[in-house]
Structure formats: structure tokens, C-alpha cells
Amino acid sequence: MLYYLFNYLSEFDIPGARLMSYITFRSGVALMLSLFIATIIGRKIIDRLQLMQVGEIVRNLGLEGQMSKKGTPTMGGVIIIIATLIPCLLLGVLHNIYMILMIVSTLWLGTLGFADDYIKVAHHDKEGLKGKFKIVGQVGLGLIVGLTMYLSPAIVMNENVEIENRASHEVTVIHKSQPVKAPQTTIPFVKNNNFDYTSLTRWMGDNAATGGWIVFILVTIFVVAAVSNGANLTDGLDGLATGTSAIIGVALAIMCYLGSHIVYSSYLNIMYIPGSEELVVFAAAFIGALIGFLWYNSYPAQVFMGDTGSLTIGGIIAVFAILIRKELLIPILCAIFLVENLSVMLQVGYFKYTKRRTGTGRRIFKMTPLHHHFQVQGNSGIDAIIQRPLRAIPESKIVMRFFIVAIFLAAITFVTLKIR
């Protein structure tokens, strides 16, 4: 809204009115505004949640300090959602298709998570919304994003091409002058790091391009569901999902800015995506909202984000990566979410397998998701293959170490763009 106002005022040569045309200025203001909203309005929302007795339901798993969390206000994810959307509505270009998709994704998964938290609190049901309904909601969002990217004429990319000077052996990267609509993405560790999903459907002949888009949409659905659920599982310790997501958000914001700038994208030899620079404003607001929420969510937490927050931030990260064509970098950048998912799948699968074979179920980890494994004392009485660490690690130290790992993974993700 302010963008359109200042854009109108710039026609009258009013000093300062053209500042809104700079993506860096709007992103900086969005970051500060979201941080302010999350910290100031967040306090009022927490007080309101306490008055409404919207408290966390805690099952006693025998973890140190776990029962002290009982009654802590939950559904605090609304703070993240509000603090993200208000700066975007004020400072964003609201007719930009990328901004529209991110706002829709935030509201879509925010509503899904809110329904889950509401059932838990109102009906005192720890399970909340049934898993099949969550999957339907995530698949629905994946379809919306994938089909919009396929059908919208505003979503295009300029492919990067290497030109080698045979005399000097110097390689120059240029971008094709004509933007194209193609199901292409960035793939790490290869010389030409563009991967076209159409290459998987060449056997379809004249329908290969359509087949490539179908594969892309299926990948989109999988990524949205996987990352959203991964963030949901990671949200088990004070500040863990919030801080990890903020680090991932910073990495995605930088990649988006580089990919939306033709000079920087040429230097990194990645595709140029015109119009995607508006996502930097959204990312800045998202990062500010997470940092502001971390003010109250860090150990010992005064509020939990609940599924309202965890499903939403996971979906935001997934959709953002897909829109900037970096979804195949997610296994590296979001490896913490991936490992948390895998730890649960391996634990459940191995327990069922050993119970069927021997009559007694065995466990790989002391407890899952993985962050709880480090909270449990290792001893011979626990039927887990991995006993390390033998001593339980304090919650705050586990969270800080996960932050360090997240920073390392973000750095590795950038390195993959140059190592080929």
C-alpha cells in the first residue's frame, strides 16, 4: 500500500518518494517493521493467550524440565504470521505474482495449523487435526503453487549459458535475451547447474514439455509436505525451529536477491528470474518476524508457536525455495528438517520390523525426533542402538548446537553453487 502511495508521489518529484523503488530499502524497512511488530504486538498476543488459557498440552516423556512447559501459551505462530504479512501488505508490490503466492501460502498453512492447534486446545486432544487432513492441505498448496508456476505468464526465467574463449580459455556467463517458461531448477555439484525436469520425460515425445511440468508439480507437492512436516517435527525445543528457520530464511533471501539481479546471477552462473526480487521483501519480513518471536520463544519459552507457526514456516521455506528454483538445494540447506523427519521414520519402521521378526520392538535412537535423543541419558536399560551421548545434554545447549549446524549448512549451500 505504501509502495503504491510513494510511487504516485514520485510523479510530483517529492523528495524521498523514490526510495520505495529500491528493493534494498523496502527490504530493510520490512525487516525492522516485522521485528517491531513481533516484539511489541507479540507481548499483547501472549497476554491474550494466557487470559484465554490457551496452554500447551504436555505428555510426560521423562525429559528434564519438560513438565515445567505445561500451560505455556501456544498458538503463538499467529505472531509470526501477523508480523510477516503486515510489512508485506504495506511495502510489497501486491500485484507481483511471487508476492501473491507467498501471501496465499502463509494464510493457507496458517489456517491449517490454527485448526490443528484449536482442536488440541478446545478439545484437549494432543493429536489435534488428523494427519490425513494435514496432508490434503499440504498437497492442495503444492498444487496451487505448481499449477500457478505452470500457467502464469509472469513466471519465467532467463537461462544462463557459458561461452568459452578458446584462445584464452576464459569462460563468460551470459543470459539468454528471451525469457522462457520451463520447468528448470538449480542442481548442485555439476558443471551446468541447470536441471530441466523435461529431461525425465523425453520418452513422451511431443508431450515431453507437459510431462516435465507434471513432474515439477509432483516435486512441488512433495517438497511442501516434507519441509512443512520437517519444521513441525523440529519444533520440540525452545527456540529450535524458530532460530533454525531464521538462518534458512537469511540464506534463501540472499539467493533470491542474487538470482533476481542479472549481474550477480551471471557471476554465480545461475538462472536469472525477473520479478522475483519482490520475494526479498517477503523474506526480510519473515526473518524479522522469526527473530522477534525468538525474543519470547528462546529458553525458557514464554510462548510456543504451535502448529500454527511450525507448519506455516516450513511451508514458507518450501514455497520460497521452489519459486526461486532452488528446491533441489533443500536437502542441504534444510538438512536439519530432513534428519528430524528421517529419525522418526527410521525409528517407527525399525521398531515395527523388529517386533514382527522377534516379537520385541527395538529402537535405533533413545527418542525421536532426533533432538530428544540428546536429552535422554544413555544406559544399557534403553533398547536403542545409538547410546551416545551417554549424558543428557541441556536443552539450551542442544538448541545452540543445532543453530551452529544450520549456519554451516547454509554456508555449504552457497559453496555448492561454485563447486562444479
TORNUSE-158895 format. One record per atom (N, C-alpha, C): z, y, x; residue in three letters. Coordinates in steps of 0.2 Angstrom, whole numbers, plus 5000, padded with zeros to 4 digits. Layout:
N
ZYXALA ...
This chain:
420
500049945004MET 500050005000MET 500050065004MET 500450065009LEU 500550125014LEU 499850135018LEU 499550075019TYR 498950075023TYR 498450105019TYR 498350095013TYR 497850125009TYR 497950205008TYR 498650225007LEU 498850295007LEU 498650325013LEU 498850305019PHE 498650335025PHE 497950335027PHE 497550285025ASN 496850285025ASN 496550335021ASN 496850355016TYR 496550405011TYR 496750475015TYR 497350485017LEU 497550545020LEU 497150555027LEU 496950505030SER 496550515036SER 495850555035SER 495650555029GLU 495050585027GLU 495150665027GLU 495750685027PHE 495850755027PHE 496150775034PHE 496050735039ASP 496250745046ASP 497050765046ASP 497450735042ILE 498150745043ILE 498450715049ILE 498750745054PRO 498950715060PRO 499450655059PRO 499250605062GLY 499650545062GLY 499350495057GLY 498950515052ALA 498750475047ALA 498350415050ALA 497950425055ARG 497550365058ARG 497950315062ARG 498550325062LEU 498950275066LEU 498950205062LEU 498850205056MET 498850145052MET 498250105053MET 497750135056SER 497150095058SER 497250055064SER 497750065068TYR 497950025074TYR 498349965072TYR 498149905073ILE 498449845072ILE 499149835075ILE 499149865081THR 499749855085THR 500349905082THR 500149955080PHE 500650005076PHE 500849975070PHE 500449945066ARG 500649915060ARG 501049855061ARG 500949815066SER 501249755068SER 501949775070SER 502049825074GLY 502649845077GLY 503149875071GLY 502849915066VAL 503249935061VAL 503449885056VAL 502949835055ALA 503149775051ALA 503749735054ALA 503749725061LEU 504249685064LEU 504949725063LEU 504949785064MET 505549825063MET 505849825056MET 505349835051LEU 505549845044LEU 505749775042LEU 505449715044SER 505749655041SER 506349635044SER 506449655051LEU 507149645054LEU 507649685050LEU 507549745048PHE 507949795045PHE 508149765038PHE 507649735034ILE 507749715028ILE 508149645028ILE 508049605033ALA 508349545033ALA 509149555035ALA 509249605039THR 509949615041THR 510349655036THR 510049705033ILE 510349745028ILE 510449715021ILE 509849695018ILE 509749665012ILE 510049595012ILE 509949565018GLY 510249495018GLY 510949495017GLY 511349535019ARG 512049535018ARG 512249545011ARG 511849585007LYS 511949585000LYS 511749524996LYS 511249494998ILE 511049424995ILE 511549374997ILE 511849375003ILE 512349325004ILE 512949335000ILE 513149394999ASP 513749404995ASP 513549384987ASP 512949394985ARG 512749374978ARG 512749304978ARG 512549264983LEU 512549194983LEU 513249164983LEU 513749204986GLN 514449174986GLN 514749184979GLN 514549244976LEU 514849254969LEU 514549204964LEU 513949184965MET 513649134961MET 513849064962MET 514249054968GLN 514448994970GLN 513948944972GLN 513448974975VAL 512848934977VAL 513048904984VAL 513348854984GLY 513648824991GLY 513248764993GLY 513248744999GLU 512948685002GLU 513348625000GLU 512948574998ILE 513248504996ILE 513248465003ILE 513848445005VAL 513848415012VAL 514048345011VAL 513648295014ARG 513948225014ARG 514248215021ARG 514848175020ASN 515248165026ASN 514948115031ASN 514548135036LEU 514248085041LEU 514648075047LEU 515248105047GLY 515748095053GLY 515548135059GLY 515148195058LEU 514948235063LEU 515548295064LEU 515648315070GLU 516148365072GLU 515948425068GLU 516448455064GLY 516348525061GLY 515848515055GLY 515648455053GLN 515148455048GLN 515448475041GLN 516148455039MET 516348465033MET 516548545032MET 516648575038SER 516848645038SER 516248685035SER 515648655035LYS 515048695032LYS 515048685024LYS 515448645021LYS 515448635014LYS 515548705011LYS 515148725006GLY 515248785002GLY 514948845005GLY 514648835011THR 514248895014THR 513648905009THR 513548975008PRO 512948985003PRO 512348965006PRO 511948935002THR 511248905003THR 510748944999THR 510148925000MET 509548964997MET 509449025000MET 509649035006GLY 509549095010GLY 508849105012GLY 508449055011GLY 507749065013GLY 507449125009GLY 507749145003VAL 507449205000VAL 507449265004VAL 507949265008ILE 508049325013ILE 507349325017ILE 507149275020ILE 506649265024ILE 505949285021ILE 505949255014ILE 505349275010ILE 505249345009ILE 505849375006ILE 505849445004ILE 505649495011ILE 505949475016ALA 505949515022ALA 505249505025ALA 504849455024THR 504149445026THR 503649475022THR 503749475015LEU 503249495010LEU 503249575010LEU 503849605009ILE 503849675008ILE 503449715014ILE 503549705020PRO 503149735025PRO 502449725025PRO 502249665023CYS 501549645022CYS 501249685016CYS 501649685011LEU 501349725005LEU 501249805006LEU 501749825011LEU 501749895012LEU 501249915018LEU 501149875023LEU 500749885029LEU 500149845029LEU 500049795025GLY 499449755026GLY 498849775022GLY 498249745024VAL 497649755021VAL 497649705015VAL 497749725009LEU 497949675004LEU 497249635002LEU 496649665003HIS 496049635001HIS 495849585007HIS 496149585012ASN 495949545018ASN 496149465016ASN 495649425016ILE 495649355014ILE 496249315018ILE 496349335024TYR 496849295028TYR 497549315025TYR 497649385024MET 498249405022MET 498449375015MET 497849375011ILE 497949345004ILE 498249275004ILE 497949235009LEU 498049165009LEU 498849155012LEU 499049195016MET 499649195019MET 500249215014MET 500049265010ILE 500549285004ILE 500549224999ILE 500049194997VAL 499949144992VAL 500349084995VAL 500249065001SER 500649015004SER 501349025004SER 501549085006THR 502349095006THR 502649094999THR 502249114994LEU 502549114987LEU 502549044985LEU 502049004986TRP 501948934984TRP 502448894986TRP 502548894993LEU 503048844996LEU 503748874995LEU 503848934994GLY 504448964992GLY 504748944986GLY 504248944981THR 504448924974THR 504548844974THR 504248804978LEU 504348734978LEU 505048724981LEU 505248754987GLY 505848754990GLY 506448774985GLY 506248834982PHE 506848854977PHE 506948804972PHE 506448774969ALA 506548724964ALA 506948664966ALA 506848644973ASP 507248594976ASP 507948614977ASP 508048674979ASP 508748694980ASP 509148704973ASP 508748734968TYR 509048744962TYR 509348684959TYR 508948624959ILE 509148564957ILE 509748534960ILE 509748544967LYS 510348524971LYS 510948564969LYS 510948624968VAL 511548664966VAL 511748664959VAL 511248664955ALA 511448664947ALA 511648604945ALA 511348544947HIS 511448484945HIS 511948444950HIS 512148474955HIS 512548444961HIS 512248374963HIS 511548384964ASP 511148324966ASP 510948334973ASP 511148294978LYS 511048304985LYS 510248294986LYS 509948254982GLU 509248234984GLU 508748294981GLU 508948324976GLY 508548384974GLY 507948364971GLY 507348404972LEU 506748384969LEU 506448314972LEU 506148274968LYS 505948214970LYS 505348224975LYS 505348174980GLY 504848184986GLY 504148184984GLY 504048154978LYS 503348144976LYS 503048214974LYS 503548254971PHE 503348324968PHE 503248374974PHE 503648364979LYS 503548404986LYS 502948384989LYS 502748324989ILE 502048304992ILE 501548334988ILE 501548334981VAL 501048354977VAL 500948434978VAL 501548464979GLY 501548544980GLY 501148554987GLY 501348514992GLN 501048524999GLN 500348514999GLN 500148454996VAL 499448434995VAL 499048494991VAL 499348524986GLY 499048574982GLY 498848634987GLY 499348654991LEU 499248714995LEU 498748695000LEU 498748635003GLY 498248615008GLY 497548625005GLY 497448604999LEU 496848604995LEU 496648674994LEU 497048724992ILE 496948794991ILE 496648824998ILE 497048815003VAL 496848845009VAL 496148815012VAL 496148745012GLY 495548715014GLY 494948735010GLY 494948735004LEU 494348755000LEU 494248825000LEU 494748865001THR 494548945002THR 494248955008THR 494448925014MET 494048925020MET 493348905020MET 493248855016TYR 492548825015TYR 492148875010TYR 492448895005LEU 492048935000LEU 491949015001LEU 492449035005SER 492449115006SER 491949135011SER 491549185009PRO 491049205014PRO 491449255019PRO 492049275018ALA 492349315023ALA 492649275029ALA 492749215028ILE 493049175033ILE 492449145038ILE 492349175043VAL 491849155048VAL 492149155055VAL 491749135060MET 491949135067MET 491349145071MET 491349175077ASN 490849185082ASN 491049135088ASN 490549085089GLU 490649035093GLU 490649065101GLU 491049035105ASN 491049055112ASN 490549015116ASN 490149045120VAL 489649005124VAL 489749025131VAL 489748975136GLU 489748985143GLU 489048985146GLU 488949035150ILE 488249045153ILE 488449045161ILE 488148995164GLU 488248995172GLU 487649025176GLU 487849065181ASN 487349095185ASN 487249045191ASN 486649015191ARG 486548955196ARG 486648975203ARG 486449045204ALA 486449065211ALA 487149075214ALA 487549105210SER 488249125212SER 488749075209SER 488549035204HIS 488948985201HIS 489549015197HIS 489449075195GLU 489949115191GLU 489749095184GLU 490349085180VAL 490249075173VAL 490449135169VAL 490049155164THR 490149215160THR 490249185153THR 490749205149VAL 490849185142VAL 490549245138VAL 490149225133ILE 489949275128ILE 490049235121ILE 489949285116HIS 490049255109HIS 489349265106HIS 489149215102LYS 488549225098LYS 488549285093LYS 488049315093SER 488049385089SER 488149375082SER 487849315079GLN 487949305072GLN 488549255070GLN 488949285066PRO 489549245064PRO 489249185060PRO 489649125060VAL 489449065057VAL 490049045053VAL 489849005047LYS 490448965044LYS 490348895046LYS 490848875049ALA 490848805052ALA 491548775052ALA 491648715051PRO 492248685052PRO 492448665059PRO 492548725063GLN 492648715070GLN 493348735072GLN 493648705077THR 494348725079THR 494448715086THR 494948735089THR 495148735096THR 495448675098THR 495148635103ILE 495448575106ILE 495648585113ILE 496248565115PRO 496548575122PRO 496248525127PRO 496248545133PHE 496148505139PHE 495448475140PHE 494948515137VAL 494248495138VAL 493848555140VAL 493248545143LYS 492948605146LYS 492648655140LYS 492348625136ASN 492148665130ASN 492648655124ASN 493148695123ASN 493648685119ASN 493548695112ASN 492948695110ASN 492748695103ASN 492648625100ASN 492948615095PHE 492848545092PHE 492548555084PHE 492048525083ASP 491748535076ASP 491848465072ASP 492148475067TYR 492348415063TYR 491648385060TYR 491148425060THR 490448395058THR 490248335063THR 490448335069SER 490348285074SER 490548215072SER 491048215067LEU 491348155065LEU 490948125059LEU 490448165056THR 490148145050THR 489348145051THR 489148145057ARG 488448145058ARG 488048085055ARG 488448035054TRP 488147975051TRP 487947995043TRP 488148045041MET 487948065034MET 487348105033MET 486948115039GLY 486348145039GLY 486348215036GLY 485948235031ASP 485948295029ASP 486548325026ASP 487048275024ASN 487648295021ASN 488248305026ASN 488048305033ALA 488548305038ALA 488948365038ALA 488648425037ALA 489048485036ALA 489548485031ALA 489348455025THR 489848455019THR 490348405021THR 490148345024GLY 490648295026GLY 491148325031GLY 490948365036GLY 491348395041GLY 491848445037GLY 491648475032TRP 492148515029TRP 492648475025TRP 492448415022ILE 492948375019ILE 493448345024ILE 493248325030VAL 493748305035VAL 494148365036VAL 493948425037PHE 494348485039PHE 494848495033PHE 494648485027ILE 495148495021ILE 495648445022ILE 495448385023LEU 495948325024LEU 496448345029LEU 496248365035VAL 496648385041VAL 497148445039VAL 496848485035THR 497248545032THR 497848515028THR 497748475024ILE 498248445019ILE 498748415023ILE 498548375028PHE 498948335032PHE 499448375037PHE 499148435039VAL 499548475044VAL 500048515040VAL 499848545034VAL 500348575030VAL 500848535028VAL 500748475026ALA 501348425024ALA 501748405030ALA 501448395035ALA 501848365041ALA 502248425044ALA 501948485045VAL 502348535048VAL 502948565043VAL 502748565037SER 503248585032SER 503848545031SER 503648475031ASN 504248425031ASN 504548425038ASN 504248435044GLY 504548435050GLY 505048495051GLY 504848555048ALA 505348605048ALA 505948595044ALA 505848555038ASN 506348545033ASN 506848495037ASN 506648445041LEU 507048395044LEU 507448435050LEU 507048485053THR 507348515059THR 507948565057THR 507948585050ASP 508448625048ASP 509148585046ASP 509448565052GLY 510048525051GLY 510648555055GLY 510548605060LEU 511048635064LEU 510948705063LEU 511548745064ASP 511548815063ASP 511048855067ASP 510548885064GLY 510048925068GLY 509548885071GLY 509548815071LEU 509048775074LEU 508348785072LEU 508148785065ALA 507548785063ALA 507348865063ALA 507748905062THR 507648975062THR 507349005069THR 507748985074GLY 507549005081GLY 506948975083GLY 506948915082THR 506348875084THR 505648905081THR 505748915075SER 505148945071SER 504949015073SER 505449055075ALA 505349115078ALA 504949115084ALA 505149065089ILE 504749055095ILE 504049035094ILE 503948995089ILE 503248965087ILE 502849025084ILE 503249065080GLY 502849125077GLY 502649175082GLY 503049185088VAL 502849235093VAL 502149205096VAL 502149135098ALA 501649105101ALA 500949115097ALA 501049105090LEU 500449105086LEU 500249175085LEU 500749225085ALA 500549295084ALA 500049315090ALA 500249295096ILE 499949315102ILE 499249275102ILE 499149215100MET 498549185100MET 498049215095MET 498349235089CYS 497949265084CYS 497749335087CYS 498149375090TYR 497849435092TYR 497349425098TYR 497449375102LEU 496849365107LEU 496249345104LEU 496349295099GLY 495749275095GLY 495349325091GLY 495749375089SER 495449425084SER 495149485088SER 495149475095HIS 494949535100HIS 494349505104HIS 493749525103ILE 493149495106ILE 493249495114ILE 493549545117VAL 493649545124VAL 494149495127VAL 494649495123TYR 495249445125TYR 494949375124TYR 494649365118SER 494449295117SER 493849275122SER 493449315124SER 492949295129SER 493349275136SER 493849315138TYR 494249295144TYR 494549225143TYR 494849215138LEU 495149145137LEU 494649095135LEU 494049115134ASN 493449065132ASN 493649025125ASN 493849065120ILE 494049035114ILE 493649075108ILE 493549045103MET 493149075097MET 493449145095MET 492949185093TYR 493149255090TYR 493149245083TYR 493749265080ILE 493749265072ILE 493849335069ILE 493249365067PRO 493349435065PRO 493749435058PRO 494149485058GLY 494549495052GLY 495249465052GLY 495349415057SER 495949385057SER 496549425060SER 496349485063GLU 496849525066GLU 497449545061GLU 497249545055GLU 497749565050GLU 498349515049GLU 498149455052LEU 498749405052LEU 499249425057LEU 499149465062VAL 499649485067VAL 500149525063VAL 499949565058VAL 500449605054VAL 500949555051VAL 500649505048PHE 501049455044PHE 501449415049PHE 501249395055ALA 501649365060ALA 502249405062ALA 502049475063ALA 502649515065ALA 503149525060ALA 502949525054ALA 503449525048ALA 503849465048ALA 503549405049PHE 503849335049PHE 504349335054PHE 504149355060ILE 504549345066ILE 505249395065ILE 505149455063GLY 505649495061GLY 506149465056GLY 505849435051ALA 506249405046ALA 506649355048ALA 506349315053LEU 506749255056LEU 507349275060LEU 507149325064ILE 507649355069ILE 508249385065ILE 508049425060GLY 508549455055GLY 509049405052GLY 508649345050PHE 509049295046PHE 509549255051PHE 509249255057LEU 509649215063LEU 510349255064LEU 510349315062TRP 510949355063TRP 511549325059TRP 511349295053TYR 511849265049TYR 511849195049TYR 511349165052ASN 511249095052ASN 511449055059ASN 511549095064SER 511749075070SER 512449045070SER 512648995074TYR 513348965074TYR 513849015075TYR 514349005070PRO 514448965064PRO 514049005058PRO 513648965055ALA 513249005050ALA 513549025044ALA 513349085042GLN 513649115036GLN 513249105030GLN 512649075031VAL 512149065026VAL 511649005028VAL 511448965024PHE 510948915026PHE 510248935022PHE 509748925025MET 509048935022MET 508948895016MET 509148835017GLY 508948785011GLY 508248765012GLY 508048725007ASP 507348705007ASP 506848765005ASP 507148815002THR 506848875000THR 506548905007THR 506948905012GLY 506748935018GLY 506348885023GLY 506648825023SER 506348775028SER 505648755026SER 505548735020LEU 504848715018LEU 504348775018LEU 504648835017THR 504148895017THR 503948915025THR 504448915029ILE 504248925036ILE 503848875039ILE 503948815038GLY 503448765040GLY 502748765037GLY 502748785031GLY 502048795028GLY 501748855031GLY 502148915032ILE 501848975035ILE 501548955042ILE 501948925046ILE 501648905053ILE 501048865052ILE 501048815048ALA 500448765047ALA 499848805045ALA 499848845040VAL 499348885037VAL 499048935042VAL 499548965045PHE 499349015050PHE 498948985056PHE 499148925058ALA 498848895064ALA 498148875061ALA 498048845055ILE 497448825053ILE 496948885052ILE 497148945050LEU 496749005049LEU 496449025055LEU 496849025061ILE 496649045067ILE 496348985071ILE 496148935068ARG 495848875071ARG 496248845077ARG 496848845076LYS 497248815082LYS 497748755079LYS 497448725074GLU 497948665071GLU 497948605075GLU 497448595080LEU 497548545084LEU 498048555090LEU 498248615091LEU 498748635096LEU 499448625093LEU 499548615087ILE 500148605084ILE 500548545087ILE 500248485088PRO 500648435091PRO 501048455098PRO 500748505101ILE 501148535107ILE 501548585105ILE 501348635102LEU 501748695100LEU 502348675096LEU 502248635091CYS 502748615086CYS 502948545087CYS 503048525094ALA 503248455096ALA 503948445093ALA 504348495093ILE 505048485090ILE 505048455083ILE 504648495079PHE 504548465072PHE 504248395072PHE 503748385076LEU 503448315076LEU 503948265078LEU 504348275083VAL 504848225086VAL 505348215080VAL 505548265077GLU 506048255072GLU 505748215066GLU 505148225064ASN 504848185059ASN 504748115062ASN 504548105068LEU 504448035071LEU 505147995071LEU 505648035073SER 506347995074SER 506547965067SER 506448005062VAL 506647975055VAL 506147915054VAL 505547925055MET 505047865053MET 505147805057MET 505347815064LEU 505447755068LEU 506147725066LEU 506647765065GLN 507247735063GLN 507247695056GLN 506947725051VAL 506847685045VAL 506447625046VAL 505847635049GLY 505447575050GLY 505747525054GLY 506047535059TYR 506347485064TYR 506947455060TYR 507347495056PHE 507947465053PHE 507647415047PHE 507147425044LYS 506847385039LYS 506547325042LYS 506247335048TYR 505947275051TYR 506447225054TYR 506947255057THR 507447205060THR 507847175054THR 507947205049LYS 508347175043LYS 507947125040LYS 507247135040ARG 506847075037ARG 506847015041ARG 506847035048ARG 506746975053ARG 507346945054ARG 507946975055THR 508546945057THR 509146955052THR 509046985046GLY 509546995041GLY 509947055043GLY 509947075049THR 510447135050THR 509947195053THR 510047245050GLY 509647305052GLY 509847335058GLY 509447355063ARG 509647385069ARG 509347455069ARG 509647505073ARG 509447565074ARG 509147585081ARG 508647635081ILE 508447655088ILE 508947705090ILE 509047755086PHE 509447815088PHE 510147805084PHE 510647845087LYS 511347845084LYS 511247875077LYS 510847925076MET 510747955070MET 510147995070MET 509848005064THR 509248045063THR 509348095058THR 508948145058PRO 508448175063PRO 508748175070PRO 508348185074LEU 508548175081LEU 509048225084LEU 509148285081HIS 509648325083HIS 510348305082HIS 510448255077HIS 511048225075HIS 511248175080HIS 510748145083HIS 510848095088HIS 511248115094HIS 511148185096PHE 511548215101PHE 512248235099PHE 512448235093GLN 513048245090GLN 513548185090GLN 513248125091VAL 513648065090VAL 513848035096VAL 514548015097GLN 514747985103GLN 514447925104GLN 514247905110GLY 513947845112GLY 514447795113GLY 514347735110ASN 514847675112ASN 514547615109ASN 514747555112SER 514447495110SER 514547475103SER 514947505099GLY 515047495092GLY 514447515088GLY 514047565091ILE 513547585087ILE 512947545088ILE 512647525083ASP 512047475084ASP 511347525085ASP 511347555091ALA 510747595092ALA 510547575099ALA 509847575100ILE 509547555107ILE 509747615112ILE 509647675109ILE 509747735114ILE 510447755113ILE 510847745118GLN 511547765118GLN 511647835121GLN 511247855125ARG 511347925129ARG 511147975124ARG 511548035124PRO 512148045129PRO 512748005126PRO 513147985131LEU 513747945129LEU 514247995126LEU 514248055128ARG 514748105125ARG 514348145120ARG 514748165114ALA 514448205109ALA 514348275112ALA 513748305111ILE 513648375113ILE 513848425108ILE 514148485109PRO 514248535104PRO 513648555101PRO 513748575095GLU 513148595091GLU 512848655094GLU 513148705096SER 512848765099SER 512448755105SER 512648705109LYS 512348685115LYS 511648655113LYS 511748605108ILE 511148575106ILE 510548625104ILE 510748675100VAL 510348725097VAL 510048765103VAL 510448785108MET 510148825113MET 509648785117MET 509748715119ARG 509348675122ARG 508648665119ARG 508748655112PHE 508048655108PHE 507648715109PHE 508048775109PHE 507648835110PHE 507348835116PHE 507648815122ILE 507348815128ILE 506748765128ILE 506748715125VAL 506148665124VAL 505648695121VAL 505748735115ALA 505248775111ALA 504948825115ALA 505248855120ILE 504948905124ILE 504448875129ILE 504748825132PHE 504248785136PHE 503648755133PHE 503748735127LEU 503148705123LEU 502648765122LEU 502948825120ALA 502448875119ALA 502048895125ALA 502448895131ALA 502048915137ALA 501548855138ALA 501648795137ILE 501248745138ILE 500648755134ILE 500748775128THR 500148785123THR 499648835126THR 499948885128PHE 499448935131PHE 499148915138PHE 499448875141VAL 499148845148VAL 498548795146VAL 498648765140THR 498048715138THR 497448755137THR 497448815136LEU 496848855134LEU 496448865141LEU 496748865147LYS 496448875153LYS 496348815157LYS 496748765156ILE 496648695160ILE 496148655156ILE 495548645159ARG 495048605156ARG 494748565161ARG 
